[in-house]
Amino acid sequence: MARGQQKIQSQMKNAEKQAKLKKMAGTDTKKAAAAALTHKCTVCMSMMPDPKTYKQHFESKHPKVALPANLVDVVA
């Protein structure tokens, strides 16, 4: 088992290695983006970030289907 100076050097080397691994991993942008998509289209099940985008999507992609009640008062 390493003692004294060798142990301290090993701990410092391991700490640097762990810091580099953590930095390389970074944040998971895919999960963050998925969390921001809160509105789900009732027809095609695609996700939108806000009601305005949802209304624009609904009007352009599903013009023959009646607009959902929660989108009627949204200003586009």
C-alpha positions, -999 to +999 in steps of 0.1 A: +000+000+000+013+034-009+022+057+020+033+093+024+043+113-006+034+085-031-001+084-017-006+122-020+007+121-056-016+093-065-046+111-050-038+143-069-034+124-101-067+107-096-084+140-088-071+155-120-082+125-140-117+126-125-120+164-132-110+158-169-136+130-172-163+152-157-154+181-180-155+159-210-190+145-201-204+180-198-242+185-197-267+163-216-283+188-240-306+161-254-323+157-220-325+195-214-341+199-248-367+172-242-376+187-209-383+221-226-409+204-249-441+206-229-469+208-254-479+176-273-499+177-305-531+157-302-531+146-338-495+137-347-480+135-311-451+158-319-438+180-291-436+218-290-420+242-265-448+267-262-485+273-270-477+298-298-456+273-317-482+246-310-509+268-325-488+276-356-480+239-360-517+229-357-528+255-382-502+246-408-501+208-404-537+200-395-559+226-411-589+203-415-590+193-378-607+217-353-584+237-331-582+224-295-599+245-269-566+254-251-553+270-284-583+292-293-572+322-271-534+319-279-522+348-300-500+337-329 
